[in-house]
Amino acid sequence: MLSVYVPSDFSLKKATVTDLAALPDNAVWVDLVNPTQEEDRAVEKLAGIAVPTREDMQEIEISSRLYLENSARYMTATLMCQSDTDMPRTTAVTFILTGHRLVTVRYDLPKPFALVENKLARSCSPGITGEMVLMELLDAVIDRCADILERCGLEIDEVSHDIFEPESERHGHAKQYSQILIAIGRKGDLTSKVRESLVSIGRLVAFLSAVIEGIKWSKDMREQLKTMQRDVVSLTDHASYLSNKITFVLDAMLGVVNLEQNNIIKLFSVMAVVLMPPTLIASIYGMNFKLMPELEWAHGYPMALLMMLAAAIVPYWIFKWKKWL
């Protein structure tokens, strides 16, 4: 899908494209989503660039993600998608600055793109350029990462509370612990993906800061770029902190599970010790020897029962006195 945005007074409007061979020359932002070969060729003709393929965008080496070619600046970053679902994922998005026009190539639908499109459709600076659109997109991406990390931190705190809640409030341990472990795994996966995205954005911003030295960007845009660099560094540190916290919560969860298992094993061990003396007495009087004087006693049976009861109560009382139960 091809979307072309042109300036209109104090807003950026989406132009209606009926003929790929006649794209508007005043377009400042061209957005390619799952582009066809015909759309690639039309954009290449309009902007004078080579649109990278999906395989090129998925390269992990920096030289294939951040480079200059024919005065065009190619920048590929990893962005978050579906972060509000149970199956978050990352996608590669390429930003191409050529002249004062921005071309974006993507194969997914990151939320910041829709937010920026709606924002610029309402109002934007007069004389908006592709560089300004790029700054808006990067700012929205960084804000989105911050929102995800904030939400993830709150949910990790809730998981931590579930682990360390009073023992009297726990019900259905096995089911609850299973859900907690699944939640911890999901938060760890989400945090690692956000950190991966922040690292790629940090590289992109650093590359952009280096290549604008010879470009006449406004002072406000340069300051905004420096602010983005600081935000990315702080968010990356926060993501690392959350990763460490998730590791701690996971270790605590496994420790609680081990304690519960030890308590269960201890209970069975105590029951075995408590029942061992009564079992011994019952075994003795269950033997079928002919010469056993107790067999002739009138009160032998109730006496044996009392002995077995006492043999069970005494070890139990000792365990309680020692506070082993």
C-alpha positions as CSV (number, residue, x, y, z in Angstrom):
1,M,0.0,0.0,0.0
2,L,1.3,3.4,-0.9
3,S,0.4,6.6,1.0
4,V,1.5,10.0,-0.1
5,Y,1.2,13.1,2.1
6,V,1.4,16.6,0.9
7,P,1.3,19.9,2.8
8,S,-2.0,21.8,2.9
9,D,-2.0,25.2,4.8
10,F,-1.3,24.1,8.4
11,S,-1.8,20.4,8.0
12,L,-0.4,17.4,6.2
13,K,-3.0,15.7,4.0
14,K,-3.1,12.3,2.5
15,A,-3.3,12.6,-1.3
16,T,-5.4,10.4,-3.4
17,V,-3.2,8.4,-5.8
18,T,-5.0,7.2,-8.9
19,D,-1.9,6.9,-11.2
20,L,1.4,5.6,-9.9
21,A,3.2,7.3,-12.8
22,A,2.0,10.7,-11.6
23,L,2.8,11.0,-7.9
24,P,2.7,14.6,-6.6
25,D,6.0,16.3,-6.7
26,N,5.3,18.3,-3.5
27,A,4.9,15.2,-1.4
28,V,7.0,15.4,1.8
29,W,6.2,12.0,3.1
30,V,5.8,8.8,1.2
31,D,4.8,5.7,3.3
32,L,5.2,2.2,1.8
33,V,3.4,-0.6,3.6
34,N,4.0,-4.1,2.1
35,P,4.8,-2.4,-1.2
36,T,4.4,-4.0,-4.6
37,Q,7.0,-3.8,-7.3
38,E,5.0,-1.2,-9.2
39,E,4.8,1.0,-6.1
40,D,8.6,0.6,-5.5
41,R,9.4,1.7,-9.0
42,A,7.0,4.7,-8.8
43,V,8.7,5.9,-5.5
44,E,12.1,5.3,-6.9
45,K,11.3,7.4,-9.9
46,L,9.8,10.2,-7.7
47,A,12.6,10.3,-5.1
48,G,15.5,9.1,-7.1
49,I,16.4,6.4,-4.6
50,A,16.6,2.6,-4.5
51,V,13.9,1.2,-2.1
52,P,15.4,-1.6,0.0
53,T,13.8,-5.0,0.0
54,R,12.5,-6.8,3.0
55,E,15.6,-9.0,3.1
56,D,17.8,-5.9,3.1
57,M,15.9,-4.4,6.0
58,Q,16.3,-7.5,8.1
59,E,20.1,-7.3,8.0
60,I,21.6,-6.9,11.5
61,E,25.0,-5.3,10.6
62,I,25.1,-1.6,11.1
63,S,26.6,-1.0,7.7
64,S,23.4,-2.5,6.1
65,R,21.1,-0.5,8.3
66,L,22.7,3.0,8.4
67,Y,24.4,4.3,5.3
68,L,24.5,7.1,2.7
69,E,23.8,6.4,-1.0
70,N,23.5,9.1,-3.7
71,S,23.0,11.8,-1.1
72,A,20.1,9.9,0.5
73,R,20.3,8.8,4.1
74,Y,19.1,5.2,4.7
75,M,18.2,4.4,8.3
76,T,16.6,1.1,9.5
77,A,15.3,0.7,13.0
78,T,13.5,-2.1,14.9
79,L,10.1,-1.0,16.2
80,M,7.6,-2.6,18.4
81,C,4.3,-4.0,17.1
82,Q,1.3,-5.5,19.0
83,S,2.8,-4.6,22.3
84,D,-0.7,-4.5,23.9
85,T,-1.3,-8.2,23.1
86,D,0.1,-11.4,24.5
87,M,2.2,-11.8,21.4
88,P,4.3,-8.7,20.9
89,R,6.8,-8.6,18.1
90,T,9.3,-6.4,16.4
91,T,9.5,-5.2,12.8
92,A,12.2,-3.5,10.7
93,V,11.3,0.0,9.4
94,T,13.4,1.9,7.0
95,F,13.5,5.7,6.9
96,I,15.0,7.3,3.8
97,L,15.7,11.0,3.7
98,T,16.4,12.4,0.3
99,G,16.3,16.1,-0.2
100,H,13.5,17.4,2.0
101,R,11.3,14.3,1.4
102,L,10.9,11.3,3.7
103,V,10.2,7.8,2.5
104,T,9.3,5.1,5.0
105,V,9.2,1.4,4.1
106,R,7.6,-1.1,6.5
107,Y,5.9,-4.5,6.5
108,D,3.8,-4.1,9.7
109,L,1.7,-1.5,11.4
110,P,3.6,0.1,14.3
111,K,1.2,2.4,16.3
112,P,3.4,5.6,16.2
113,F,2.8,5.9,12.4
114,A,-1.0,6.1,12.9
115,L,-0.5,8.6,15.8
116,V,1.8,10.9,13.7
117,E,-0.5,10.7,10.7
118,N,-3.5,11.8,12.7
119,K,-1.5,14.5,14.5
120,L,-0.1,16.1,11.3
121,A,-3.5,15.8,9.7
122,R,-4.9,18.1,12.4
123,S,-2.1,20.6,12.4
124,C,1.6,21.0,11.6
125,S,4.2,23.6,11.1
126,P,4.0,25.7,8.0
127,G,6.5,24.6,5.4
128,I,6.8,21.1,6.8
129,T,9.6,19.0,5.4
130,G,10.5,15.3,5.5
131,E,13.0,16.0,8.2
132,M,10.3,17.4,10.4
133,V,8.1,14.3,9.8
134,L,11.0,12.1,10.7
135,M,11.5,13.9,13.9
136,E,7.8,13.5,14.7
137,L,8.0,9.8,14.0
138,L,11.1,9.2,16.1
139,D,9.6,11.2,18.9
140,A,6.4,9.1,18.8
141,V,8.4,5.9,18.7
142,I,10.4,6.9,21.8
143,D,7.3,8.0,23.6
144,R,5.7,4.6,22.7
145,C,8.7,2.7,24.1
146,A,8.5,4.8,27.3
147,D,4.8,4.0,27.7
148,I,5.4,0.3,27.2
149,L,8.2,0.3,29.8
150,E,6.0,2.2,32.2
151,R,3.2,-0.3,31.8
152,C,5.6,-3.2,32.1
153,G,7.0,-1.9,35.3
154,L,3.6,-1.6,36.9
155,E,2.7,-5.1,35.8
156,I,5.9,-6.5,37.2
157,D,5.1,-4.8,40.6
158,E,1.7,-6.6,40.5
159,V,3.4,-9.9,39.8
160,S,5.9,-9.2,42.7
161,H,2.9,-8.5,45.0
162,D,1.3,-11.8,44.0
163,I,4.5,-13.7,44.9
164,F,5.1,-12.0,48.3
165,E,1.5,-11.7,49.4
166,P,0.6,-13.2,52.8
167,E,0.5,-17.0,52.8
168,S,-3.1,-16.9,54.3
169,E,-4.3,-15.2,51.0
170,R,-2.9,-17.8,48.7
171,H,-5.4,-20.1,47.1
172,G,-4.8,-22.7,44.4
173,H,-1.0,-22.6,44.6
174,A,-0.2,-24.7,41.6
175,K,-2.5,-22.8,39.2
176,Q,-1.5,-19.4,40.6
177,Y,2.2,-20.1,40.4
178,S,1.8,-21.3,36.8
179,Q,0.1,-18.1,35.9
180,I,2.7,-16.0,37.6
181,L,5.5,-17.8,35.8
182,I,3.8,-17.2,32.4
183,A,3.3,-13.5,33.3
184,I,7.0,-13.2,34.2
185,G,8.0,-14.8,30.9
186,R,5.8,-12.5,28.9
187,K,7.1,-9.4,30.7
188,G,10.7,-10.5,30.2
189,D,10.1,-11.1,26.5
190,L,8.4,-7.7,26.1
191,T,11.2,-5.9,27.9
192,S,13.9,-7.5,25.8
193,K,12.1,-6.5,22.6
194,V,11.7,-2.9,23.8
195,R,15.4,-2.8,24.7
196,E,16.3,-4.2,21.2
197,S,14.1,-1.4,19.7
198,L,15.7,1.3,21.8
199,V,19.2,0.1,20.9
200,S,18.4,0.4,17.2
201,I,16.7,3.8,17.6
202,G,19.8,5.0,19.6
203,R,22.0,4.0,16.7
204,L,19.7,5.7,14.2
205,V,19.7,8.9,16.2
206,A,23.5,8.9,16.6
207,F,23.9,8.3,12.9
208,L,21.4,11.1,12.1
209,S,23.3,13.5,14.5
210,A,26.6,12.7,12.6
211,V,25.2,13.3,9.1
212,I,23.5,16.6,9.8
213,E,26.7,18.3,10.6
214,G,26.9,19.5,7.0
215,I,23.1,20.1,6.7
216,K,21.3,23.3,7.6
217,W,18.9,22.1,10.2
218,S,17.3,24.5,12.5
219,K,18.5,25.0,16.0
220,D,15.3,23.6,17.4
221,M,15.6,20.4,15.4
222,R,19.2,19.9,16.6
223,E,18.1,20.4,20.2
224,Q,15.3,18.0,19.7
225,L,17.7,15.4,18.3
226,K,19.9,15.8,21.4
227,T,16.9,15.4,23.7
228,M,16.0,12.2,21.8
229,Q,19.5,10.9,22.4
230,R,19.2,11.5,26.1
231,D,15.8,10.0,26.2
232,V,17.0,6.8,24.4
233,V,19.9,6.4,26.8
234,S,17.7,6.8,29.9
235,L,15.0,4.5,28.5
236,T,17.7,1.9,27.7
237,D,19.0,2.1,31.2
238,H,15.4,1.7,32.5
239,A,14.9,-1.3,30.3
240,S,18.0,-2.9,31.7
241,Y,16.8,-2.2,35.2
242,L,13.4,-3.9,34.4
243,S,15.3,-6.9,33.0
244,N,17.2,-7.2,36.2
245,K,14.0,-6.8,38.2
246,I,12.3,-9.5,36.2
247,T,15.3,-11.8,36.8
248,F,15.0,-11.2,40.6
249,V,11.2,-11.8,40.5
250,L,11.8,-15.0,38.6
251,D,14.4,-16.2,41.1
252,A,12.0,-15.3,44.0
253,M,9.2,-17.2,42.3
254,L,11.3,-20.3,41.9
255,G,12.4,-19.9,45.5
256,V,8.8,-19.8,46.7
257,V,7.9,-22.9,44.6
258,N,10.9,-24.7,46.2
259,L,9.7,-23.7,49.7
260,E,6.2,-25.0,48.9
261,Q,7.6,-28.3,47.7
262,N,9.8,-28.6,50.7
263,N,6.8,-28.0,53.0
264,I,4.9,-30.7,51.2
265,I,7.8,-33.1,51.5
266,K,8.2,-32.2,55.2
267,L,4.6,-32.9,55.9
268,F,4.8,-36.4,54.3
269,S,8.0,-37.0,56.3
270,V,6.4,-36.0,59.6
271,M,3.4,-38.2,58.8
272,A,5.6,-41.1,58.1
273,V,7.4,-40.7,61.4
274,V,4.2,-40.2,63.4
275,L,2.6,-43.4,61.9
276,M,5.8,-45.5,62.2
277,P,5.4,-46.5,66.0
278,P,1.6,-47.4,65.6
279,T,2.5,-49.4,62.6
280,L,5.2,-51.3,64.6
281,I,2.8,-52.1,67.4
282,A,0.1,-53.3,65.0
283,S,2.7,-55.4,63.2
284,I,3.8,-57.1,66.4
285,Y,0.3,-58.0,67.5
286,G,-0.6,-59.0,64.0
287,M,1.9,-61.9,64.1
288,N,0.3,-65.4,64.3
289,F,2.6,-67.0,66.9
290,K,0.8,-69.4,69.2
291,L,2.6,-68.4,72.4
292,M,1.7,-64.7,72.8
293,P,0.5,-64.0,76.4
294,E,-1.3,-60.8,75.3
295,L,-3.7,-62.8,73.1
296,E,-5.3,-64.1,76.3
297,W,-5.7,-60.8,78.0
298,A,-9.3,-59.6,78.4
299,H,-8.4,-56.0,77.6
300,G,-5.5,-56.6,75.2
301,Y,-7.3,-55.2,72.2
302,P,-8.2,-51.8,73.7
303,M,-4.7,-51.6,75.3
304,A,-3.1,-52.1,71.9
305,L,-5.3,-49.4,70.4
306,L,-4.3,-47.0,73.2
307,M,-0.6,-47.8,72.8
308,M,-0.9,-47.1,69.0
309,L,-2.7,-43.8,69.7
310,A,-0.1,-42.7,72.3
311,A,2.7,-43.7,69.9
312,A,1.2,-41.4,67.3
313,I,0.5,-38.5,69.6
314,V,3.9,-38.3,71.3
315,P,6.0,-37.8,68.1
316,Y,3.4,-35.3,66.9
317,W,3.6,-33.3,70.1
318,I,7.4,-33.4,70.0
319,F,7.4,-31.9,66.4
320,K,5.0,-29.2,67.5
321,W,7.1,-28.4,70.6
322,K,10.3,-28.1,68.4
323,K,8.3,-25.9,66.0
324,W,9.0,-28.2,63.1
325,L,5.4,-28.0,62.0
